Every structure is written in structure tokens, then in C-alpha cells.
Amino acid sequence: MSRGPADTEDLLRRNAPQVLGALVRRYGHFDAAEDAVQEALLAAARQWPAVGVPDNPRGWLIRVASRRLTDALRAEAARRAREERAAALTPRDAFRAPPPGADRAPREDDTLSLLFLCCHPDLTPPARIALTLRAVGGLTTAEIARAHLVPEATMAQRISRAKQKVRGVRFGRPDHWEQRLPAVLHILYLMFNEGYTATSGPSLQRRDLAREAIRLTRTVHRLLPDDCEVTGLLALMVLTDARRDARTGPHGELVPLDEQDRDRWDRAAIEEGVALVTGALGEGRAGPYQIRAAIAAVHDEAPSAEATDWREILGLYDVLVGLVPGPVERLGRAVAVAMVRGPQAGLAELGELETELSGGHRLDAVRGHLLERAGAYEEARAAYESAAARTLSLPERRYLQARAARSRP
């Protein structure tokens, strides 16, 4: 089957985390496995456009990468004269992956196993995030650095140190998975957010990344169907992703929530998300992901922007901030305060976030919106321009520049 270069590139990008997961499952040696996967991807990029894509692309990549990795490991063992080590590195049956294409139970999902490995307790939270976005999300080091507002060299060192920490570590036993669950859910949440609203680049969304985050969360949910926070996170993703098609215009421009064509929202996804969060909230004490999902459900169920129940949203934000008093949560609450009590009340809330959110563009973007609603057009224009200068997302920058240009009486 012949494919164009863009199709081949997309196919390789989608399969890369699964291939890396399969190699780490079999051999460990994260760094060496990643190098072998990169070599297999390069070989595929050269061969497939000429001879066609194999029937089982993932199986082809796993075989080629495995050969490259075993060759590298044997060469290293020979160089160091450690024949015993070379024998020990031969894959054991316990770690042998099923044949490519065979059905696997959720715990045997290679990408999910790779995700849990990236959440190893010896890694710091920033290192977990960076390693996961690199290994599971497929982002480049430069993209991850831009998302975290750090130099690329700094991020490269962070990822390299993280790889060294997990070097030689085998995938954890099932009882280890539950210990790492909070970190895994946090990573999946961040991964989805980066896919839904990319922090940098020419496109507003990275749909492949958001889809993969949802797929992995569904897998975790199958493993732990009674965990209300897992259910809440899945509901949040489904409800948020339901608006995906309406978020951009015909030229990729950003369309804000209150201006979106709600007929383009995915009603089946909304029904699924509402059912999930309703069931989770009825099981006992609610956690942050359930509350976030409930907020998303209120937005999605409103027939129009004007009909949105902002009082309910404010009440939910009050609960959320009580659980997670972070600056992003308080910024969302400030918007809800403005919608219920007026823009001046919302602006007063923003004053408390100056220090914590001073490095990004979100605070100025919200300030511009509230100032515009308050009729302070010159101040709104300045806030929008400041936000536009700080964002690394081209669609967001264009949107903010357009708001600045039209912010007048």
C-alpha cells in the first residue's frame, strides 16, 4: 500500500511510543532502546515510500528496532568483555511481547507501561513530565522546552538525567502501578492539555497527542473502573474534546468558547462524558478531576453561551480551589466571578495572581477580556498586546492581536 510522505510521517509518529514501549518491556535500557527506535524510524522513512508500507507497520518497526538494539548491546558487551552481561540482556520469555497485532490485555499495553515507567518515583515531577512528553507524546526536546519556558539545552539535560535514572529499570509490577497512579493521571492531564491547546507552534491543537491521552486514560479506566478520579479525568477529556471541531475556523484561527458553533460539538461524546462524571460524583467525596469534569459538563450542556449557568460554575470552582488552590484554578475562578458578579469583581481576583502567573500570557489574556467587558478599552488593548507578545502559539497570538485591534468603544 503506497502512502504519501505526510501519511508515512504520521504513521511513524503514531507507532513510535508503542515500539519504544515494546523494546523497554523486553530489554530495559531506555536510552539504547530509544536510539534503536530512532534508527528503525529512519529506515522506515527511507524504505516505505519506495517499496510500500508493510501490512503490519508496528511489527516491522519492532523487529528492526530489536535487531538494532540487540546488535548495539552485544557490541557494547563485547567491547567491555562482559559475555555474562550480554547473555543476561537476552530477552526473557516473561517480557516477550505478544506477536504484533495480537490482542493484549490493558496491563500489556506497551505505551501505557512506558507511561508508568516514566512516572518512576525516583524522578522529580518536572522530569516525569519532560520524559513522558518526549517518549510517549513524541514531542521534540525543543517543543518541550518551549512549553516549559526553559532553554532547549536545559531541557535536554533534564531529559537525559531522567533517562539515566530509569536506565535498566524493568516495567513495574501491577502493585507498583497503583502507587504511581496520581502521577500518571497528572501526566495524562498535562499531555491532553498540550494536545488540546498546544503551547507553541503554528497549530492550535495537536490532535494526535490529545487522542493518545484519551486512549491511555480509557485503558487506565478499564483497569480501575471503580476509581472515581480516573473516571473523572476520562470524563473531563471526553467533555473537553467534544468541542474540538468548533475551536478553529476555516483557516485554523482560534474561536473562543462563547463564539463557537455548538452544532459542531460532538453530542455523543458529551452524553458519554456527562454519564461518566455523574456516576463518579455519586460515589462519594469528589476529587479535582471530577470537579473539573463537572465544570466542563455545565459548559457542554448549555444550549448557548448566554444560557451557561455561571453560578453553578462558580460554586464548582469554589470547591475546586478548596481542593487545589493553584494559580490556574484561581484564574478560572476569577473568570467565573466576573461572569456572576461583574468584571470589576473578577479583576480584583486577578490582582492576587500577579506573582504566580507573571511569566505567562494567560493572566494578561484574561485581564484584557475582563477590562474589555468593563469598558476600559485602552487598558484592554494593552493587556491583549502584552499577552500576544508572550504566547508562543501562533493562533493564540493572532487571536489576541485581533482582540487588541478591535478593543474600542
C-alpha positions in Angstrom: 0.0 0.0 0.0 1.6 3.3 -1.1 1.3 6.4 1.1 2.5 10.0 0.7 5.3 11.4 2.8 2.9 13.1 5.2 0.9 9.9 5.7 4.1 7.9 6.4 5.3 10.5 8.8 2.0 10.4 10.7 2.1 6.6 10.8 5.6 6.6 12.2 4.8 9.2 14.8 1.7 7.3 16.0 3.6 4.0 16.2 6.8 5.3 17.8 5.7 5.2 21.5 4.3 1.6 21.1 7.6 0.5 19.6 9.6 2.1 22.3 7.4 0.6 24.9 7.8 -2.9 23.4 11.6 -2.6 23.5 11.8 -1.2 27.0 9.4 -4.0 28.1 11.7 -6.6 26.6 15.2 -5.2 27.2 15.1 -2.3 29.6 17.9 0.2 28.7 15.7 3.2 27.9 18.4 5.2 26.2 19.6 2.4 24.0 16.1 1.4 23.2 15.2 5.0 22.1 18.2 5.1 19.9 17.3 1.8 18.2 13.7 3.1 17.7 15.0 6.2 16.0 17.2 4.1 13.7 14.1 2.0 12.8 12.0 5.1 12.1 14.8 6.4 9.8 15.0 3.1 8.0 11.2 3.1 7.5 11.2 6.7 6.3 13.7 5.8 3.6 12.2 2.4 2.6 8.4 2.7 2.9 7.9 5.5 0.3 9.8 3.4 -2.2 8.6 -0.2 -1.5 5.3 0.5 0.3 4.1 0.3 3.9 4.2 -3.3 5.3 1.0 -5.0 6.3 2.0 -4.7 10.0 3.9 -1.4 10.3 4.3 -1.7 14.1 5.6 -5.3 13.9 8.1 -4.2 11.2 9.4 -1.4 13.4 9.6 -3.6 16.5 11.6 -6.2 14.5 14.0 -3.7 13.0 14.5 -1.8 16.3 15.0 -5.1 18.2 17.7 -6.1 15.8 19.4 -2.7 16.1 19.2 -2.8 19.9 20.5 -6.3 20.3 23.4 -5.6 17.9 24.2 -2.5 20.0 24.0 -4.3 23.3 26.1 -7.2 22.0 28.7 -4.8 20.6 28.9 -3.0 23.9 29.2 -6.3 25.8 32.0 -7.4 23.5 33.8 -4.1 23.9 33.7 -4.4 27.6 34.5 -8.2 27.5 31.4 -9.0 29.5 29.9 -12.0 27.9 27.9 -12.8 31.0 26.2 -9.4 30.8 25.5 -10.0 27.1 23.7 -13.2 28.0 21.7 -11.5 30.7 20.5 -8.9 28.2 18.8 -11.6 26.0 15.0 -11.1 26.3 13.3 -13.4 28.8 10.1 -15.1 27.9 8.4 -13.2 30.8 9.0 -10.0 29.0 8.4 -11.2 25.5 5.6 -9.1 23.8 2.7 -10.8 22.1 3.0 -11.1 18.3 2.5 -7.8 16.6 -1.2 -7.2 16.1 -2.3 -9.7 18.7 -4.9 -8.5 21.2 -3.4 -7.6 24.6 -4.9 -7.0 28.0 -4.8 -3.4 29.2 -1.8 -4.1 31.5 0.1 -5.3 28.5 -0.3 -2.1 26.5 3.2 -1.1 25.8 2.6 2.7 25.7 0.7 2.6 29.0 3.6 0.5 30.5 6.0 3.1 29.2 3.9 5.8 30.8 4.1 4.2 34.2 7.8 3.7 33.8 8.2 7.5 33.1 6.4 8.1 36.4 9.0 6.2 38.4 9.1 7.6 41.9 12.8 8.4 41.7 12.1 11.1 39.1 11.1 14.6 40.0 7.7 15.9 38.7 9.4 18.1 36.1 11.5 15.2 34.9 8.4 12.9 34.7 6.6 15.4 32.6 9.5 16.0 30.3 10.3 12.3 29.8 6.7 11.4 29.2 6.2 14.1 26.6 9.3 13.0 24.9 8.9 9.2 25.0 5.1 8.8 25.0 3.9 12.1 23.5 6.5 12.2 20.7 7.3 15.9 21.3 10.8 17.1 20.4 13.1 18.4 23.1 12.7 21.9 21.6 8.9 21.7 21.8 9.0 20.6 25.4 11.5 23.4 26.2 9.2 26.0 24.7 6.2 24.6 26.5 8.1 24.9 29.8 9.7 28.3 29.0 13.2 27.0 29.5 16.3 26.8 27.2 16.5 23.8 24.9 19.9 22.8 26.4 18.4 22.8 29.9 15.5 20.6 28.8 17.9 18.3 27.0 19.9 17.8 30.2 16.7 17.3 32.2 15.5 14.5 29.8 19.0 13.0 29.7 19.2 12.8 33.5 15.7 11.2 33.6 16.7 8.6 31.2 19.7 7.7 33.3 17.5 7.4 36.3 15.3 4.7 34.6 18.2 3.1 32.8 17.9 -0.7 33.2 14.6 -0.4 35.1 12.1 -3.1 34.1 8.4 -2.3 33.9 6.9 -2.2 37.4 4.8 -5.0 38.9 1.0 -4.4 38.9 1.1 -3.4 42.6 3.5 -0.6 41.7 1.1 0.8 39.2 -1.4 1.9 41.9 1.4 3.7 43.8 2.2 5.7 40.7 -1.4 6.4 39.7 -1.6 10.0 40.9 1.5 10.9 39.0 0.2 9.1 35.9 -3.1 10.9 36.0 -1.4 14.2 36.3 0.9 13.4 33.3 -2.1 12.3 31.2 -3.9 15.5 32.2 -1.0 17.6 31.1 -0.5 15.5 27.9 -4.1 16.1 26.9 -3.9 19.8 27.6 -0.9 20.1 25.4 -2.7 18.3 22.7 -5.9 20.3 23.1 -4.2 23.7 23.2 -0.6 23.5 22.0 1.7 25.8 23.9 3.7 26.7 20.8 3.8 26.3 17.1 1.5 27.1 14.1 -1.5 24.9 15.1 -3.9 25.5 18.0 -4.2 21.7 18.6 -2.1 18.6 18.4 -5.0 16.2 17.9 -2.8 13.1 17.8 -1.5 13.9 21.2 -4.9 14.6 22.7 -6.3 11.3 21.1 -3.4 9.3 22.6 -4.0 10.8 26.1 -7.7 9.8 25.9 -6.8 6.3 24.7 -4.4 5.8 27.5 -6.9 7.2 30.1 -9.5 4.8 28.8 -7.1 2.0 29.3 -6.4 3.0 32.9 -10.2 3.3 33.4 -10.6 -0.3 32.2 -8.0 -1.3 34.7 -9.5 0.7 37.6 -13.2 1.2 36.7 -14.1 2.0 40.4 -11.6 4.8 40.8 -13.6 8.0 40.7 -10.7 10.2 39.9 -9.7 8.0 36.9 -13.4 8.3 35.8 -13.4 12.0 36.4 -10.3 12.5 34.3 -11.7 10.5 31.4 -14.9 12.5 31.6 -13.0 15.7 31.6 -11.1 14.8 28.5 -14.2 13.5 26.7 -16.3 16.6 27.5 -13.5 18.9 26.6 -12.6 17.1 23.4 -16.2 17.2 22.3 -15.7 20.9 21.3 -12.6 20.1 19.3 -14.1 20.7 15.8 -15.6 24.1 16.7 -12.5 25.6 18.3 -10.9 26.6 15.0 -12.2 28.5 11.9 -11.6 27.6 8.3 -8.1 28.9 8.3 -7.1 27.4 11.7 -7.9 30.6 13.6 -8.9 30.3 17.3 -12.6 30.5 18.0 -13.4 31.3 21.7 -15.9 29.2 23.6 -18.6 31.8 23.7 -18.4 32.2 19.9 -18.3 28.5 18.9 -21.0 26.9 16.7 -22.4 24.4 19.3 -24.0 22.4 16.5 -20.4 21.3 15.7 -19.9 19.9 19.2 -19.9 16.1 19.5 -23.2 15.3 21.2 -22.4 11.6 21.6 -19.1 12.5 23.4 -21.0 14.9 25.6 -23.5 12.3 26.6 -20.7 9.9 27.4 -18.8 12.5 29.5 -21.9 13.6 31.4 -22.7 9.9 32.3 -19.2 9.3 33.4 -19.0 12.3 35.7 -22.5 11.9 37.0 -21.6 8.3 38.1 -18.3 9.3 39.6 -19.8 12.2 41.6 -22.4 9.9 43.1 -19.8 7.6 44.6 -18.6 9.7 47.5 -16.1 12.6 48.1 -15.3 14.3 44.9 -11.7 14.9 43.7 -10.2 17.6 41.5 -10.7 15.8 38.2 -14.3 15.1 38.9 -14.9 18.8 39.7 -13.1 19.9 36.5 -15.3 17.5 34.6 -18.4 18.8 36.2 -17.4 22.4 35.1 -16.9 21.1 31.6 -20.3 19.4 31.7 -22.1 22.6 32.6 -20.5 24.4 29.6 -21.3 21.5 27.3 -24.9 21.1 28.3 -25.7 24.8 27.9 -27.6 25.4 24.7 -25.9 28.8 24.2 -23.2 30.9 25.8 -25.8 33.2 27.3 -27.6 30.2 28.9 -24.5 29.0 30.7 -25.1 28.6 34.4 -22.2 30.6 35.7 -23.4 30.5 39.3 -23.1 26.7 39.2 -19.7 27.0 37.6 -18.6 29.5 40.3 -19.8 27.1 43.0 -17.8 24.3 41.5 -14.7 26.5 41.2 -15.1 27.3 44.9 -14.9 23.5 45.6 -12.0 23.0 43.2 -9.9 25.9 44.7 -10.6 24.4 48.1 -9.0 21.1 46.9 -6.3 22.5 44.6 -5.6 26.2 45.4 -3.3 26.6 42.4 -3.0 29.7 40.2 -4.6 28.2 37.2 -7.6 27.1 39.2 -7.9 30.5 40.8 -7.6 32.1 37.4 -10.6 30.1 36.2 -12.5 31.0 39.3 -11.8 34.7 38.6 -13.5 34.4 35.2 -16.5 32.8 36.9 -16.6 35.6 39.5 -16.6 38.1 36.7 -19.5 36.4 34.9 -21.6 36.3 38.1 -20.6 39.5 40.0 -19.3 41.7 37.2 -15.9 42.3 35.5 -14.6 44.6 38.3 -15.0 41.8 40.9 -13.1 39.4 38.5 -10.3 42.0 38.0 -9.9 42.2 41.8 -9.4 38.5 41.9 -6.6 38.8 39.3 -4.6 41.1 41.5 -3.8 38.2 43.8 -2.2 36.2 40.9 0.3 38.7 39.6 3.4 37.0 41.1 2.4 33.4 40.4 1.3 33.9 36.8 3.6 36.7 35.8 5.7 34.7 33.4 3.0 33.5 31.0 0.3 35.1 28.8 -2.9 33.7 30.4 -3.2 36.3 33.1 -2.9 39.2 30.6 -5.3 37.5 28.2 -8.0 37.1 30.9 -7.3 40.7 32.2 -7.8 42.0 28.6 -11.1 40.2 28.4 -12.4 41.5 31.7 -11.2 45.0 31.0 -13.0 44.9 27.7 -16.2 43.8 29.4 -15.7 46.7 31.9 -15.4 49.2 29.1 -11.8 50.0 29.8 -10.8 49.6 26.1 -7.3 51.2 26.1 -6.3 49.1 29.1 -7.8 46.1 27.5 -5.8 46.7 24.3 -2.5 47.0 26.3 -3.3 43.7 28.1 -4.1 41.9 24.9 -0.9 43.1 23.3 1.1 42.0 26.3 -0.4 38.6 26.2 0.1 38.3 22.4 3.8 39.1 22.9 4.2 36.4 25.5 2.5 33.4 23.8 4.4 31.0 21.6 1.2 29.7 19.9 0.7 31.4 16.6 -3.1 31.0 16.5 -3.4 32.4 20.1 -1.1 35.3 19.2 -3.2 36.2 16.1 -6.4 36.0 18.1 -5.0 38.2 20.9 -3.7 40.7 18.3 -7.1 40.8 16.7 -8.8 41.4 20.1 -6.4 44.2 20.7 -7.1 45.8 17.4 -10.9 45.8 17.9 -10.8 46.7 21.6 -12.5 50.1 21.3 -15.9 51.6 22.2 
